[in-house]
Amino acid sequence: MRVILAAIAVLSASASAAQAETSVPLWRHHTERLAEDRQQARMCLLEAQRSCDDVIQDVCNSELEHEPAGQRLCEWRAIAAWEDEMNAMLERLRGKLEGRDLANLEASQRAWEASMLANVGLVMEHYEGGTLAGQVGAHVRARATSQRARYLADVLVMTGDE
């Protein structure tokens, strides 16, 4: 009986570890270059006249072959970097805002996320059943997240945080 209970415990722990690993978004599986990618994102945001939509993908694509798997990996790197930058800016804003301003920020973020996810779903459905669905969806998510980060950077400047 003890052997069976021990086996069940080992299997349960293995299943929990596997489940925790699968709950990590795909774009968080290869974050070896995340610090460099975030630095690239921050530098681009400082150049207010420049579009930052593909800055991380451009660097990444120059390092990899231009095949769908490599391009998707580059999109995932961009998503991870822009998400981290966006979340850092949100935390800074949450520390500065209060009352109605903070409530508006939270409502805005929820609405942005819902809209972004709907947009990703829309383009992926267009390519449903094909090999490009994931790549196109990742591109839309990366671009939307970079644009949201740009917007939040502008809000930070409006609050006097530079």
BADOLUM-39388 format. One record per residue: residue number from 1; residue in one letter; chain; y, x, z of N, C-alpha, C, O in turn. Coordinates in Angstrom, 3 decimals. Each point is the difference from the previous one (the first is absolute). Layout:
<sites>
<NUM,A,A,<Y,X,Z>,<Y,X,Z>,<Y,X,Z>,<Y,X,Z>>
...
</sites>
This chain:
<sites>
<1,M,A,<-1.191,0.813,0.000>,<1.191,-0.813,0.000>,<1.266,0.865,0.000>,<0.964,-0.284,-0.712>>
<2,R,A,<-0.989,1.357,1.536>,<1.166,0.892,0.053>,<0.220,0.690,-1.340>,<1.138,0.215,-0.418>>
<3,V,A,<-2.233,0.128,-0.248>,<0.108,0.643,-1.303>,<0.643,-0.959,-0.995>,<0.848,0.406,-0.795>>
<4,I,A,<-1.237,-1.649,0.833>,<0.564,-1.006,-0.907>,<1.477,-0.200,0.298>,<0.812,-0.062,-0.924>>
<5,L,A,<-0.446,-0.040,2.206>,<1.405,-0.159,0.364>,<0.822,1.215,-0.414>,<1.135,-0.139,-0.457>>
<6,A,A,<-1.709,1.329,0.617>,<0.706,1.205,-0.420>,<0.188,0.012,-1.508>,<1.065,0.374,-0.492>>
<7,A,A,<-2.090,-0.781,-0.243>,<0.099,-0.056,-1.468>,<1.057,-1.007,-0.427>,<0.774,0.261,-0.922>>
<8,I,A,<-0.738,-1.406,1.587>,<1.007,-1.018,-0.318>,<1.395,0.537,0.293>,<0.930,-0.235,-0.772>>
<9,A,A,<-0.777,0.949,1.873>,<1.305,0.567,0.342>,<0.445,1.017,-1.043>,<1.168,0.012,-0.389>>
<10,V,A,<-2.081,0.841,-0.070>,<0.330,1.001,-1.016>,<0.380,-0.692,-1.302>,<0.997,0.360,-0.625>>
<11,L,A,<-1.786,-1.352,0.209>,<0.304,-0.732,-1.228>,<1.327,-0.731,0.106>,<0.771,-0.037,-0.959>>
<12,S,A,<-0.505,-0.539,2.109>,<1.256,-0.711,0.206>,<1.188,0.961,-0.074>,<1.026,-0.319,-0.602>>
<13,A,A,<-1.170,1.488,1.212>,<1.075,0.992,-0.059>,<0.213,0.478,-1.428>,<1.138,0.180,-0.434>>
<14,S,A,<-2.224,0.026,-0.297>,<0.110,0.422,-1.403>,<0.678,-1.075,-0.829>,<0.852,0.305,-0.835>>
<15,A,A,<-1.218,-1.557,1.054>,<0.614,-1.104,-0.745>,<1.477,-0.115,0.338>,<0.818,-0.251,-0.885>>
<16,S,A,<-0.463,0.431,2.157>,<1.411,-0.068,0.390>,<0.798,1.119,-0.641>,<1.124,-0.221,-0.451>>
<17,A,A,<-1.688,1.418,0.403>,<0.691,1.122,-0.637>,<0.176,-0.254,-1.487>,<1.064,0.272,-0.556>>
<18,A,A,<-2.103,-0.792,-0.093>,<0.098,-0.307,-1.433>,<1.027,-1.086,-0.244>,<0.767,0.076,-0.960>>
<19,Q,A,<-0.740,-1.090,1.821>,<0.964,-1.083,-0.158>,<1.419,0.518,0.200>,<0.908,-0.386,-0.736>>
<20,A,A,<-0.707,1.257,1.725>,<1.337,0.564,0.230>,<0.440,0.819,-1.206>,<1.173,-0.027,-0.372>>
<21,E,A,<-2.115,0.764,-0.249>,<0.347,0.802,-1.164>,<0.381,-0.873,-1.182>,<0.911,0.343,-0.753>>
<22,T,A,<-1.595,-1.465,0.579>,<0.314,-0.867,-1.137>,<1.269,-0.805,0.238>,<0.585,-0.513,-0.953>>
<23,S,A,<-0.146,0.389,2.202>,<1.222,-0.743,0.254>,<1.243,0.840,-0.307>,<1.115,-0.521,-0.004>>
<24,V,A,<-1.302,1.793,-0.247>,<1.111,0.868,-0.389>,<0.287,-0.261,-1.475>,<-0.912,0.087,-0.823>>
<25,P,A,<2.153,-0.403,0.471>,<0.308,-0.248,-1.416>,<-0.370,1.201,-0.861>,<0.059,1.141,0.457>>
<26,L,A,<-0.432,-1.400,-1.679>,<-0.422,1.063,-0.915>,<1.048,1.101,-0.124>,<-0.347,1.176,-0.112>>
<27,W,A,<1.609,-1.545,0.132>,<1.044,1.010,-0.172>,<0.184,0.868,1.236>,<0.819,0.919,-0.003>>
<28,R,A,<-1.574,-1.203,1.055>,<0.055,0.835,1.206>,<-1.226,0.908,0.126>,<-0.154,0.682,1.013>>
<29,H,A,<-0.719,-0.662,-2.022>,<-1.208,0.829,0.060>,<0.286,1.452,-0.382>,<-0.688,0.900,0.482>>
<30,H,A,<1.666,-0.653,-1.318>,<0.316,1.360,-0.446>,<1.470,0.281,0.303>,<0.875,-0.177,-0.847>>
<31,T,A,<-0.635,0.617,2.068>,<1.386,0.227,0.431>,<0.268,1.488,0.249>,<0.858,0.362,0.805>>
<32,E,A,<-1.603,0.486,-1.506>,<0.157,1.440,0.198>,<1.412,0.468,-0.316>,<0.475,0.967,0.597>>
<33,R,A,<0.192,-1.621,-1.507>,<1.339,0.418,-0.442>,<1.089,-0.946,0.519>,<1.120,0.010,-0.510>>
<34,L,A,<-1.438,-0.821,1.512>,<0.928,-1.026,0.468>,<1.326,0.581,0.487>,<1.060,-0.537,-0.324>>
<35,A,A,<-1.098,1.602,1.081>,<1.248,0.586,0.510>,<0.896,0.451,-1.152>,<1.210,-0.223,0.026>>
<36,E,A,<-1.803,0.853,-1.031>,<0.772,0.441,-1.165>,<0.532,-1.198,-0.781>,<1.144,0.006,-0.455>>
<37,D,A,<-1.978,-1.032,0.303>,<0.428,-1.192,-0.736>,<1.141,-0.708,0.719>,<0.940,-0.469,-0.642>>
<38,R,A,<-1.012,0.387,1.970>,<1.081,-0.628,0.757>,<1.287,0.806,-0.118>,<1.086,-0.573,-0.093>>
<39,Q,A,<-1.200,1.879,0.096>,<1.185,0.846,-0.179>,<0.619,-0.258,-1.371>,<1.222,-0.076,-0.129>>
<40,Q,A,<-2.055,-0.056,-0.880>,<0.475,-0.298,-1.356>,<0.732,-1.348,-0.007>,<1.054,-0.129,-0.623>>
<41,A,A,<-1.602,-0.859,1.303>,<0.624,-1.323,0.077>,<1.358,0.086,0.696>,<0.988,-0.552,-0.486>>
<42,R,A,<-0.943,1.246,1.627>,<1.255,0.136,0.738>,<1.066,0.703,-0.827>,<1.158,-0.418,-0.012>>
<43,M,A,<-1.544,1.474,-0.674>,<0.962,0.732,-0.822>,<0.548,-0.898,-1.098>,<1.192,0.044,-0.302>>
<44,C,A,<-2.041,-0.845,-0.286>,<0.455,-0.889,-1.066>,<0.976,-1.041,0.550>,<1.005,-0.304,-0.642>>
<45,L,A,<-1.290,-0.238,1.816>,<0.889,-1.004,0.581>,<1.386,0.567,0.288>,<0.992,-0.728,-0.032>>
<46,L,A,<-0.924,2.015,0.312>,<1.299,0.624,0.245>,<0.838,0.084,-1.270>,<1.229,0.053,0.061>>
<47,E,A,<-1.890,-0.040,-1.199>,<0.693,0.023,-1.290>,<0.221,-1.448,-0.432>,<-0.794,-0.550,-0.763>>
<48,A,A,<1.853,-0.057,1.240>,<0.228,-1.437,-0.163>,<0.020,-0.477,-1.451>,<-0.302,-1.164,-0.262>>
<49,Q,A,<0.643,2.017,-0.667>,<0.106,-0.414,-1.399>,<-1.333,0.041,-0.746>,<-0.063,-0.394,-1.164>>
<50,R,A,<-0.969,0.851,1.796>,<-1.279,0.225,-0.661>,<-1.002,-1.094,0.348>,<-0.087,-0.422,1.153>>
<51,S,A,<-0.672,-0.040,-2.154>,<-1.094,-0.933,0.259>,<-1.163,0.776,0.596>,<-0.371,1.060,-0.505>>
<52,C,A,<-0.193,-1.578,1.561>,<-1.091,0.688,0.685>,<-1.355,-0.637,-0.287>,<-1.012,0.419,0.563>>
<53,D,A,<0.984,-1.415,-1.422>,<-1.217,-0.785,-0.213>,<-1.236,0.838,-0.284>,<-1.071,-0.297,0.531>>
<54,D,A,<1.184,1.327,-1.345>,<-1.172,0.765,-0.416>,<0.058,1.468,0.401>,<-0.739,0.816,-0.551>>
<55,V,A,<1.591,-0.468,1.488>,<0.200,1.404,0.339>,<-1.289,0.647,0.513>,<-0.290,1.142,-0.356>>
<56,I,A,<-0.470,-1.827,1.161>,<-1.239,0.569,0.537>,<-1.081,0.026,-1.083>,<-0.743,0.974,-0.119>>
<57,Q,A,<0.663,-2.039,-0.661>,<-0.986,-0.046,-1.074>,<0.265,1.101,-1.023>,<-0.944,0.604,-0.509>>
<58,D,A,<2.214,-0.332,0.200>,<0.327,1.033,-0.985>,<-0.526,1.365,0.443>,<-0.590,0.729,-0.797>>
<59,V,A,<0.803,-0.385,2.067>,<-0.498,1.274,0.527>,<-1.526,0.002,-0.014>,<-0.619,0.972,-0.432>>
<60,C,A,<0.025,-2.046,0.899>,<-1.455,-0.103,0.072>,<-0.636,0.057,-1.384>,<-0.973,0.725,-0.207>>
<61,N,A,<1.517,-1.484,-0.739>,<-0.565,-0.027,-1.348>,<0.091,1.349,-0.690>,<-0.829,0.318,-0.853>>
<62,S,A,<1.824,0.475,1.212>,<0.104,1.329,-0.602>,<-1.120,0.915,0.495>,<-0.319,1.004,-0.637>>
<63,E,A,<-0.274,-1.358,1.777>,<-1.080,0.796,0.580>,<-1.384,-0.468,-0.448>,<-0.960,0.769,0.055>>
<64,L,A,<0.848,-2.019,-0.496>,<-1.297,-0.592,-0.357>,<-0.039,-0.352,-1.476>,<1.029,-0.060,-0.673>>
<65,E,A,<-2.229,-0.169,0.191>,<-0.149,-0.481,-1.372>,<0.472,-1.448,-0.061>,<-0.081,-0.733,0.986>>
<66,H,A,<0.566,0.338,-2.137>,<0.529,-1.356,-0.163>,<-1.120,-0.972,-0.364>,<-0.008,-0.570,-1.091>>
<67,E,A,<-0.920,0.390,1.997>,<-1.058,-0.982,-0.188>,<0.199,-1.076,1.061>,<0.656,0.251,1.011>>
<68,P,A,<-1.207,-1.437,-1.221>,<0.249,-1.097,0.943>,<-0.301,0.337,1.462>,<0.771,-0.378,0.883>>
<69,A,A,<-1.859,1.069,-0.613>,<-0.322,0.319,1.399>,<1.061,0.918,0.610>,<0.403,-0.194,1.147>>
<70,G,A,<0.044,1.178,-1.899>,<1.043,0.892,0.501>,<1.323,-0.710,0.178>,<0.715,0.236,0.974>>
<71,Q,A,<-0.390,-1.103,-1.912>,<1.249,-0.754,0.111>,<-0.035,-0.934,1.206>,<1.002,-0.154,0.698>>
<72,R,A,<-2.149,-0.468,-0.455>,<-0.102,-0.889,1.165>,<0.159,0.807,1.283>,<0.665,-0.453,0.932>>
<73,L,A,<-1.257,1.627,-0.870>,<0.159,0.857,1.176>,<1.472,0.333,0.225>,<0.464,0.022,1.140>>
<74,C,A,<0.264,0.235,-2.212>,<1.430,0.284,0.115>,<0.762,-1.218,0.511>,<0.919,0.140,0.807>>
<75,E,A,<-1.286,-1.322,-1.264>,<0.633,-1.231,0.496>,<-0.296,-0.171,1.486>,<0.882,-0.385,0.768>>
<76,W,A,<-2.113,0.668,-0.359>,<-0.364,-0.115,1.413>,<0.788,0.985,0.845>,<0.447,-0.341,1.095>>
<77,R,A,<-0.275,1.550,-1.587>,<0.817,0.971,0.738>,<1.415,-0.529,0.176>,<0.595,0.144,1.068>>
<78,A,A,<-0.058,-0.754,-2.116>,<1.360,-0.543,0.075>,<0.069,-1.160,0.989>,<0.943,-0.086,0.787>>
<79,I,A,<-1.928,-0.804,-0.818>,<-0.004,-1.129,0.933>,<0.021,0.516,1.437>,<0.806,-0.456,0.811>>
<80,A,A,<-1.684,1.398,-0.492>,<-0.085,0.517,1.371>,<1.330,0.627,0.431>,<0.482,-0.260,1.102>>
<81,A,A,<0.103,1.078,-1.967>,<1.258,0.666,0.355>,<1.130,-1.001,0.172>,<0.745,0.064,0.978>>
<82,W,A,<-0.612,-0.988,-1.924>,<1.093,-0.978,0.086>,<-0.198,-0.954,1.168>,<0.975,-0.391,0.641>>
<83,E,A,<-2.209,0.008,-0.353>,<-0.233,-0.848,1.174>,<0.450,0.702,1.279>,<0.661,-0.598,0.850>>
<84,D,A,<-1.024,1.863,-0.725>,<0.397,0.738,1.197>,<1.510,0.134,0.104>,<0.562,-0.145,1.086>>
<85,E,A,<0.102,0.418,-2.203>,<1.458,0.091,0.016>,<0.620,-1.355,0.342>,<0.929,-0.084,0.803>>
<86,M,A,<-1.457,-0.976,-1.425>,<0.506,-1.344,0.264>,<-0.172,-0.345,1.487>,<0.924,-0.518,0.627>>
<87,N,A,<-2.096,0.804,-0.071>,<-0.250,-0.312,1.410>,<0.882,0.824,0.929>,<0.430,-0.494,1.042>>
<88,A,A,<-0.155,1.737,-1.403>,<0.904,0.825,0.815>,<1.405,-0.598,0.003>,<0.666,-0.036,1.035>>
<89,M,A,<-0.230,-0.428,-2.190>,<1.337,-0.612,-0.077>,<0.040,-1.320,0.763>,<0.992,-0.310,0.661>>
<90,L,A,<-2.068,-0.462,-0.752>,<-0.056,-1.254,0.756>,<0.099,0.266,1.499>,<0.698,-0.719,0.715>>
<91,E,A,<-1.386,1.739,-0.243>,<0.071,0.334,1.420>,<1.415,0.405,0.400>,<0.485,-0.402,1.058>>
<92,R,A,<0.172,1.185,-1.885>,<1.391,0.383,0.287>,<0.896,-1.231,0.035>,<0.847,-0.129,0.883>>
<93,L,A,<-1.031,-0.776,-1.841>,<0.811,-1.223,-0.025>,<-0.292,-0.880,1.206>,<0.915,-0.569,0.595>>
<94,R,A,<-2.183,0.459,-0.237>,<-0.353,-0.817,1.173>,<0.645,0.538,1.267>,<0.313,-0.771,0.908>>
<95,G,A,<-0.113,2.067,-0.831>,<0.663,0.601,1.147>,<1.504,-0.215,0.009>,<0.636,0.119,1.047>>
<96,K,A,<-0.063,-0.434,-2.195>,<1.450,-0.178,-0.121>,<0.433,-1.466,0.022>,<1.102,-0.323,0.445>>
<97,L,A,<-1.974,-0.555,-0.928>,<0.382,-1.409,-0.151>,<-0.485,-0.826,1.181>,<-0.931,0.380,0.710>>
<98,E,A,<1.580,-1.508,-0.522>,<-0.427,-0.928,1.050>,<0.370,-1.412,-0.408>,<0.737,-0.210,-0.963>>
<99,G,A,<-1.245,-0.736,1.691>,<0.342,-1.405,-0.227>,<-0.304,-0.472,-1.405>,<-1.083,0.231,-0.538>>
<100,R,A,<2.070,-0.901,-0.046>,<-0.169,-0.583,-1.335>,<-0.258,1.060,-1.063>,<-0.780,-0.230,-0.924>>
<101,D,A,<1.426,1.392,1.044>,<-0.210,1.064,-0.984>,<-1.452,0.484,0.011>,<-0.599,0.209,-1.055>>
<102,L,A,<0.047,-0.036,2.239>,<-1.390,0.432,0.113>,<-0.940,-1.082,-0.523>,<-0.973,0.305,-0.690>>
<103,A,A,<1.256,-1.558,1.012>,<-0.824,-1.111,-0.506>,<0.055,-0.060,-1.526>,<-1.012,-0.250,-0.654>>
<104,N,A,<2.194,0.480,0.096>,<0.130,0.003,-1.463>,<-0.785,1.158,-0.629>,<-0.623,-0.163,-1.049>>
<105,L,A,<0.660,1.316,1.690>,<-0.776,1.139,-0.500>,<-1.485,-0.342,-0.015>,<-0.683,0.247,-0.994>>
<106,E,A,<0.186,-0.805,2.069>,<-1.429,-0.343,0.088>,<-0.373,-1.068,-1.034>,<-1.043,0.100,-0.646>>
<107,A,A,<1.886,-1.111,0.491>,<-0.267,-1.035,-1.001>,<0.024,0.583,-1.407>,<-0.828,-0.348,-0.842>>
<108,S,A,<1.780,1.233,0.598>,<0.111,0.653,-1.298>,<-1.241,0.831,-0.297>,<-0.505,-0.024,-1.122>>
<109,Q,A,<0.010,0.753,2.108>,<-1.179,0.845,-0.209>,<-1.240,-0.851,-0.280>,<-0.799,0.329,-0.876>>
<110,R,A,<0.645,-1.419,1.623>,<-1.155,-0.889,-0.251>,<0.078,-0.607,-1.392>,<-1.009,-0.074,-0.701>>
<111,A,A,<2.184,-0.356,0.299>,<0.178,-0.594,-1.326>,<-0.241,1.039,-1.092>,<-0.623,-0.299,-1.018>>
<112,W,A,<1.116,1.515,1.229>,<-0.234,1.055,-0.988>,<-1.490,0.260,-0.164>,<-0.496,0.101,-1.123>>
<113,E,A,<-0.218,0.007,2.240>,<-1.433,0.294,-0.077>,<-0.756,-1.114,-0.721>,<-0.869,0.274,-0.827>>
<114,A,A,<1.194,-1.516,1.135>,<-0.669,-1.121,-0.673>,<0.290,0.022,-1.496>,<-0.903,-0.200,-0.812>>
<115,S,A,<2.138,0.439,0.452>,<0.381,0.054,-1.410>,<-0.679,1.160,-0.713>,<-0.507,-0.162,-1.110>>
<116,M,A,<0.494,1.325,1.741>,<-0.621,1.182,-0.598>,<-1.486,-0.240,-0.235>,<-0.518,0.305,-1.075>>
<117,L,A,<-0.168,-0.849,2.072>,<-1.435,-0.258,-0.150>,<-0.273,-1.034,-1.087>,<-0.981,0.118,-0.736>>
<118,A,A,<1.836,-1.121,0.630>,<-0.160,-0.998,-1.067>,<0.205,0.638,-1.368>,<-0.724,-0.311,-0.946>>
<119,N,A,<1.700,1.197,0.837>,<0.240,0.694,-1.269>,<-1.193,0.882,-0.381>,<-0.398,0.045,-1.164>>
<120,V,A,<-0.159,0.645,2.138>,<-1.181,0.830,-0.263>,<-1.152,-0.876,-0.485>,<-0.671,0.325,-0.980>>
<121,G,A,<0.453,-1.431,1.672>,<-1.066,-0.919,-0.415>,<0.211,-0.550,-1.397>,<-0.951,-0.144,-0.768>>
<122,L,A,<2.188,-0.161,0.440>,<0.314,-0.548,-1.314>,<-0.365,0.972,-1.116>,<-0.654,-0.387,-0.968>>
<123,V,A,<1.068,1.639,1.093>,<-0.303,0.955,-1.074>,<-1.476,0.368,-0.023>,<-0.559,0.249,-1.068>>
<124,M,A,<-0.076,-0.212,2.226>,<-1.421,0.330,0.021>,<-0.830,-1.106,-0.654>,<-0.986,0.284,-0.680>>
<125,E,A,<1.382,-1.539,0.884>,<-0.723,-1.102,-0.638>,<0.091,0.075,-1.511>,<-0.937,-0.385,-0.701>>
<126,H,A,<2.046,0.871,0.201>,<0.163,0.139,-1.444>,<-1.054,0.939,-0.588>,<-0.446,-0.189,-1.131>>
<127,Y,A,<0.051,1.206,1.909>,<-0.988,0.985,-0.435>,<-1.364,-0.229,0.641>,<-0.854,0.886,-0.035>>
<128,E,A,<0.638,-2.060,0.619>,<-1.241,-0.299,0.708>,<-1.213,0.289,-0.885>,<-0.049,-0.383,-1.169>>
<129,G,A,<-0.911,1.059,1.755>,<-1.211,0.334,-0.723>,<0.097,1.301,-0.765>,<-1.002,0.501,-0.511>>
<130,G,A,<2.193,0.045,0.428>,<0.194,1.261,-0.723>,<0.166,1.159,0.956>,<0.128,-0.182,1.211>>
<131,T,A,<-0.131,1.360,-1.765>,<0.107,1.194,0.837>,<1.438,0.312,0.398>,<0.223,0.840,0.872>>
<132,L,A,<0.747,-1.490,-1.484>,<1.402,0.300,0.300>,<0.574,-0.818,1.152>,<1.093,0.306,0.476>>
<133,A,A,<-1.792,-1.328,-0.019>,<0.547,-0.886,1.029>,<0.449,0.775,1.241>,<1.119,-0.183,0.480>>
<134,G,A,<-1.982,1.036,0.030>,<0.336,0.762,1.208>,<1.148,0.962,-0.215>,<0.876,0.135,0.854>>
<135,Q,A,<-0.881,0.526,-1.980>,<1.059,0.968,-0.298>,<1.357,-0.693,-0.135>,<0.999,0.471,0.543>>
<136,V,A,<-0.969,-1.584,-1.263>,<1.254,-0.736,-0.182>,<0.467,-0.585,1.329>,<1.190,0.042,0.312>>
<137,G,A,<-2.115,-0.582,0.466>,<0.365,-0.531,1.313>,<0.569,1.075,0.913>,<0.980,-0.230,0.707>>
<138,A,A,<-1.600,1.402,-0.726>,<0.497,1.112,0.818>,<1.391,0.425,-0.456>,<0.857,0.314,0.827>>
<139,H,A,<-0.631,-0.304,-2.128>,<1.313,0.384,-0.525>,<1.077,-0.987,0.456>,<1.086,0.403,0.417>>
<140,V,A,<-1.394,-1.685,-0.500>,<0.971,-1.024,0.418>,<0.297,0.135,1.487>,<1.154,-0.104,0.416>>
<141,R,A,<-2.189,0.335,0.386>,<0.208,0.140,1.446>,<0.815,1.257,0.312>,<0.901,-0.043,0.837>>
<142,A,A,<-1.204,1.147,-1.493>,<0.741,1.240,0.245>,<1.471,-0.168,-0.365>,<0.884,0.409,0.753>>
<143,R,A,<-0.630,-1.008,-1.901>,<1.382,-0.192,-0.448>,<0.756,-0.935,0.953>,<1.138,0.284,0.374>>
<144,A,A,<-1.760,-1.379,0.013>,<0.652,-0.952,0.910>,<0.302,0.654,1.348>,<1.055,-0.240,0.587>>
<145,T,A,<-1.972,1.058,-0.102>,<0.199,0.648,1.298>,<1.102,1.048,-0.074>,<0.772,0.149,0.947>>
<146,S,A,<-0.686,0.579,-2.055>,<1.093,0.970,-0.144>,<1.343,-0.721,-0.057>,<0.985,0.470,0.570>>
<147,Q,A,<-0.946,-1.611,-1.257>,<1.248,-0.762,-0.089>,<0.386,-0.593,1.355>,<1.183,-0.065,0.334>>
<148,R,A,<-2.167,-0.364,0.440>,<0.284,-0.515,1.345>,<0.536,1.122,0.887>,<0.930,-0.207,0.780>>
<149,A,A,<-1.519,1.384,-0.904>,<0.485,1.143,0.785>,<1.445,0.321,-0.370>,<0.814,0.293,0.876>>
<150,R,A,<-0.492,-0.345,-2.163>,<1.384,0.242,-0.447>,<0.939,-1.031,0.638>,<1.069,0.353,0.499>>
<151,Y,A,<-1.472,-1.616,-0.517>,<0.820,-1.061,0.595>,<0.216,0.265,1.496>,<1.125,-0.086,0.492>>
<152,L,A,<-2.204,0.408,0.225>,<0.128,0.248,1.440>,<0.867,1.230,0.272>,<0.729,0.034,0.991>>
<153,A,A,<-0.803,0.966,-1.855>,<0.876,1.170,0.152>,<1.455,-0.418,-0.128>,<0.857,0.491,0.735>>
<154,D,A,<-0.575,-1.394,-1.663>,<1.372,-0.497,-0.163>,<0.443,-0.797,1.231>,<1.149,0.111,0.427>>
<155,V,A,<-2.045,-0.905,0.137>,<0.332,-0.762,1.221>,<0.277,0.965,1.153>,<0.918,-0.219,0.790>>
<156,L,A,<-1.698,1.268,-0.699>,<0.252,0.997,1.052>,<1.393,0.605,-0.137>,<0.692,0.196,0.998>>
<157,V,A,<-0.281,0.099,-2.220>,<1.338,0.550,-0.226>,<1.049,-1.036,0.440>,<1.004,0.365,0.611>>
<158,M,A,<-1.225,-1.634,-0.913>,<0.955,-1.051,0.403>,<0.127,-0.082,1.514>,<1.061,-0.365,0.507>>
<159,T,A,<-2.121,0.699,0.227>,<0.065,-0.067,1.457>,<0.574,1.267,0.613>,<0.109,0.117,1.221>>
<160,G,A,<0.261,0.837,-2.082>,<0.579,1.248,0.498>,<-1.039,1.076,0.246>,<0.343,1.071,0.501>>
<161,D,A,<-1.591,-1.318,-0.833>,<-1.076,0.977,0.169>,<-0.220,0.699,-1.336>,<-0.341,-0.643,-0.993>>
<162,E,A,<0.531,1.927,0.970>,<-0.177,0.718,-1.277>,<-1.048,1.051,0.109>,<-0.278,0.697,-0.976>>
</sites>
